[in-house]
Amino acid sequence: MGLQNFFSGLVARPQLLVGGFFAIPYYITPGHYVYEGLVTALYYDSDNLVVAERGSPYETFLVEQGTCNMTVFQPCTGTASEYVDYFYGG
C-alpha cells in the first residue's frame, strides 16, 4: 500500500519519478494510472479557479504560458484544467 501511495503521484510528483531508479517501480505499480485517470476525467475542461502562491512553480508555469502578469500585484490564477495539465506534465 505504501508503494502504491508513493508511486501513484500522491506523495511525489510524477515528473520526479520517471527518470532513473524510480522509473521501474513507477511503471509497474498501476496506482498512478488510476489516480491520473480519475483526476484528469474529473477536472477535464474545468473552469474552476486555482490561485497560485507567490514564487511557486505553478505561478512560474502560468507566467510562461502568458496567462499571468508578474508586474500586477494581484494573485495569479489559472483554471483547474490548467493545473492538472501542469501537475502531470501535459
Wavefront OBJ file of the C-alpha trace (Angstrom):
o trace
v 0.000 0.000 0.000
v 2.886 2.346 0.744
v 4.373 1.754 -2.688
v 1.049 2.478 -4.326
v 0.667 5.762 -2.440
v 4.229 6.870 -3.144
v 4.332 5.925 -6.809
v 0.797 6.991 -7.725
v 1.650 10.685 -7.553
v 0.027 11.311 -4.184
v 3.322 11.758 -2.311
v 5.855 12.581 -5.025
v 5.157 14.377 -8.306
v 5.166 12.117 -11.377
v 7.886 14.157 -13.114
v 10.297 13.271 -10.303
v 9.716 9.531 -10.645
v 10.048 8.760 -14.351
v 13.830 9.020 -14.616
v 16.490 6.868 -13.011
v 15.956 4.207 -10.367
v 12.341 5.121 -9.614
v 11.176 4.586 -13.201
v 10.762 0.815 -12.797
v 8.521 0.893 -9.684
v 6.618 3.847 -11.146
v 5.649 1.921 -14.273
v 4.915 -1.447 -12.590
v 2.608 -0.058 -9.890
v -0.757 0.650 -11.513
v -1.933 3.239 -8.983
v -0.667 6.228 -10.954
v -2.725 5.233 -13.974
v -5.884 5.064 -11.870
v -5.177 8.276 -9.956
v -4.213 10.266 -13.055
v -7.241 8.958 -14.938
v -9.638 9.931 -12.146
v -8.174 13.405 -11.665
v -7.928 14.083 -15.383
v -11.504 12.971 -16.014
v -12.810 14.959 -13.050
v -11.125 18.251 -13.941
v -11.076 17.995 -17.737
v -12.159 21.333 -19.204
v -12.979 22.695 -15.730
v -13.175 26.467 -15.346
v -12.817 26.468 -11.544
v -10.130 28.930 -10.489
v -6.914 27.843 -8.792
v -4.826 30.570 -7.127
v -1.055 30.143 -7.412
v 1.093 31.111 -4.442
v 3.793 33.730 -4.944
v 7.035 32.117 -6.075
v 5.510 28.679 -6.628
v 6.361 26.558 -9.665
v 2.718 26.771 -10.751
v 2.961 30.572 -10.817
v 6.075 30.285 -12.991
v 4.147 27.952 -15.303
v 1.302 30.482 -15.617
v 3.747 33.297 -16.401
v 5.442 31.191 -19.091
v 2.040 30.348 -20.602
v 1.165 34.063 -20.701
v -1.950 33.761 -18.522
v -0.434 35.668 -15.609
v 1.361 39.002 -15.427
v 4.017 39.377 -12.714
v 4.037 43.185 -12.838
v 0.481 43.428 -11.482
v 0.107 42.981 -7.731
v -2.756 40.550 -7.999
v -2.562 36.824 -7.371
v -2.050 34.636 -10.413
v -4.999 32.420 -11.159
v -5.442 29.569 -13.563
v -8.132 27.006 -14.155
v -8.290 23.573 -12.582
v -7.772 22.084 -16.047
v -4.523 24.066 -16.449
v -3.333 22.953 -13.021
v -3.891 19.274 -13.834
v -2.055 19.774 -17.117
v 0.833 21.409 -15.233
v 0.917 18.775 -12.460
v 1.060 15.791 -14.797
v 3.360 17.458 -17.316
v 0.964 17.605 -20.239
l 1 2 3 4 5 6 7 8 9 10 11 12 13 14 15 16 17 18 19 20 21 22 23 24 25 26 27 28 29 30 31 32 33 34 35 36 37 38 39 40 41 42 43 44 45 46 47 48 49 50 51 52 53 54 55 56 57 58 59 60 61 62 63 64 65 66 67 68 69 70 71 72 73 74 75 76 77 78 79 80 81 82 83 84 85 86 87 88 89 90
